[in-house]
Amino acid sequence: MLEDYWINLTDAQASLISTAVLIVAGGLGVLLGASLFGGRVKNLKSALEASNEAIAKHQAETRNLLSAMEEQMSATLGAVSQLRSSVFDLRTDVEEKVTDEAGKLRQAFKNHWYAIRDDLQRQASNPNIHGRTRTRYAGFSNNEIAALIEVMQKDGFLQSSQANAFNDAHNLWTWHRNGRPNMTQGDVQKMRELAIDLVPNYRSE
């Protein structure tokens, strides 16, 4: 009988049958798991890939936005710097009335210097210069021209000959800035020559 058969199984036979049952059960389990969870795993993988794509797109958009904001900030600071220079120049010109020959010499001297300084600041705001560097340059005030010349030369945006000429003009301007010593025609002519040398298509009159 069947009952007697199971009872009379040897240990080896029982072990063999048990192993076979486990193999069949394992196979059925794999098939059932693949059927139940295969689609879900695929969906999770697709969702993960979509999330990675969305994150990468957001990062690219953020970088572009930050770059645009940086460019705008640089342009704004450059415009503010130019406006600040113009207001300072206008105030100084109003305070000093040109009533005699010495006044005329001083005014001509200032006009030459303003052209030189404005050209230096124009070069510092060149769009070909990286936005952060332009922003740093825009932070130099009219009283920090020497420092601006130095850093632009160090960064490679001014050749040594240019930097030397700008420094010569700045030193001459600083020497006479407070009205001492007395202005001479030679000083005016020297500043004029520097302006002609440094400022493209410069016209003194």
C-alpha positions in Angstrom: 0.0 0.0 0.0 0.9 3.6 -0.5 1.0 4.3 3.2 3.3 1.3 3.7 5.5 2.7 0.9 6.1 6.0 2.6 6.6 4.3 5.9 9.2 1.9 4.5 11.3 4.5 2.7 14.9 4.4 3.5 16.7 7.5 4.7 18.4 7.9 1.3 15.1 7.7 -0.6 13.5 10.1 1.8 16.4 12.6 1.3 16.2 12.3 -2.5 12.4 12.9 -2.5 12.8 15.8 -0.2 15.4 17.4 -2.4 13.3 17.0 -5.5 10.3 18.6 -3.7 12.5 21.5 -2.7 13.8 22.0 -6.3 10.3 22.0 -7.7 9.0 24.3 -5.0 12.0 26.7 -5.6 11.3 26.7 -9.4 7.6 27.5 -8.8 8.6 30.2 -6.4 10.9 31.9 -8.9 8.2 31.7 -11.6 5.6 33.1 -9.3 8.0 35.9 -8.1 8.8 36.9 -11.6 5.2 37.0 -12.4 4.2 39.0 -9.4 7.1 41.4 -9.0 8.8 41.6 -12.5 6.6 44.4 -13.7 6.9 46.3 -10.4 10.8 46.2 -10.5 10.7 47.4 -14.1 8.4 50.3 -13.1 10.7 51.3 -10.3 13.7 51.3 -12.6 11.9 53.5 -15.1 10.9 55.9 -12.3 14.4 56.1 -11.0 15.7 56.9 -14.5 13.0 59.5 -15.0 14.0 61.1 -11.7 17.7 61.2 -12.6 16.8 62.9 -15.9 14.6 65.4 -14.1 17.4 66.2 -11.6 20.0 66.6 -14.4 17.6 68.9 -16.3 16.9 71.0 -13.2 20.7 71.3 -12.5 21.4 72.5 -16.0 18.6 75.0 -15.9 19.8 76.3 -12.5 23.4 76.7 -13.9 22.1 78.6 -16.9 19.9 80.9 -14.6 22.9 81.6 -12.3 25.1 82.4 -15.2 22.5 84.8 -16.6 22.1 86.4 -13.2 25.8 86.8 -12.9 26.1 88.5 -16.3 23.3 90.8 -15.4 24.9 91.7 -12.0 28.2 92.3 -13.7 26.6 94.7 -16.2 24.7 96.5 -13.5 27.8 97.0 -11.4 29.6 98.3 -14.4 26.9 100.8 -15.2 26.8 101.9 -11.5 30.6 102.4 -11.6 30.4 104.5 -14.7 27.5 106.6 -13.2 29.4 107.1 -10.0 32.5 108.3 -12.0 30.3 110.7 -14.0 28.6 112.2 -10.9 32.0 112.6 -9.2 33.4 114.3 -12.3 30.4 116.6 -12.6 30.6 117.6 -9.0 34.3 118.3 -9.2 33.8 120.4 -12.4 31.1 122.5 -10.8 33.3 123.2 -7.7 36.1 124.4 -9.8 35.2 127.5 -11.9 37.4 128.0 -15.0 38.0 131.7 -14.7 41.7 132.1 -15.6 44.5 130.5 -17.5 45.5 128.2 -14.6 41.9 127.0 -14.4 41.8 126.3 -18.1 45.0 124.3 -17.8 43.6 122.3 -14.9 40.4 121.6 -16.8 42.3 120.3 -19.9 44.4 118.2 -17.6 41.3 116.7 -16.0 39.7 116.0 -19.3 42.7 114.0 -20.5 42.8 112.0 -17.3 39.0 111.3 -17.4 39.4 109.9 -20.9 42.3 107.6 -19.7 40.5 106.5 -16.6 37.2 105.8 -18.5 39.0 103.8 -21.1 40.6 101.6 -18.3 37.2 101.0 -16.8 35.8 100.3 -20.3 38.4 97.6 -20.7 37.6 96.2 -17.2 34.0 95.8 -18.3 34.8 94.0 -21.6 32.2 91.2 -22.1 35.0 88.8 -23.1 36.2 88.9 -19.5 34.5 86.3 -17.2 31.5 87.6 -15.3 32.9 87.2 -11.9 36.1 88.9 -12.8 34.2 91.8 -14.3 32.2 92.1 -11.2 35.4 92.2 -9.1 36.8 94.9 -11.4 33.6 96.9 -11.1 34.1 97.1 -7.3 37.2 99.3 -7.6 36.3 102.9 -7.0 37.9 106.0 -8.7 40.3 106.2 -5.7 41.5 102.6 -6.4 42.6 103.0 -10.0 46.2 101.9 -9.1 44.9 98.7 -7.6 42.7 98.1 -10.7 45.7 98.5 -13.0 47.7 96.1 -10.9 45.1 93.3 -10.8 44.3 93.6 -14.5 47.9 93.3 -15.4 48.3 90.3 -13.1 45.2 88.7 -14.7 46.7 89.3 -18.2 44.2 91.8 -19.4 46.8 94.6 -19.6 50.2 94.3 -21.2 53.2 95.6 -19.3 53.5 98.7 -21.6 49.9 99.5 -21.2 50.0 99.1 -17.4 53.1 101.3 -17.2 51.4 104.1 -19.2 48.2 103.9 -17.1 50.4 104.1 -14.0 52.2 107.1 -15.4 48.9 108.9 -16.0 47.6 107.9 -12.6 50.7 109.1 -10.8 50.6 112.4 -12.6 46.9 112.8 -11.8 47.5 112.0 -8.1 50.4 114.4 -8.0 48.1 117.3 -9.0 44.8 116.1 -7.7 44.8 118.5 -4.7 45.8 121.5 -6.7 49.5 121.3 -5.8 52.0 121.9 -7.2 50.9 124.5 -9.7 49.8 123.1 -13.0 52.1 123.6 -16.0 51.6 123.4 -19.7 54.1 120.6 -19.7 52.0 118.5 -17.3 48.9 119.0 -19.5 50.8 118.0 -22.6 52.2 114.9 -20.9 48.7 113.8 -19.9 47.4 114.6 -23.3 50.2 112.4 -24.9 49.3 109.5 -22.5 45.6 109.9 -23.5 46.5 109.7 -27.2 48.6 106.7 -26.5 46.1 104.8 -24.4 42.6 105.8 -25.7 41.7 104.6 -29.2 40.9 107.5 -31.6 41.3 110.1 -28.8 40.7 113.7 -29.6 41.7 116.2 -27.0 39.4 119.0 -28.3 
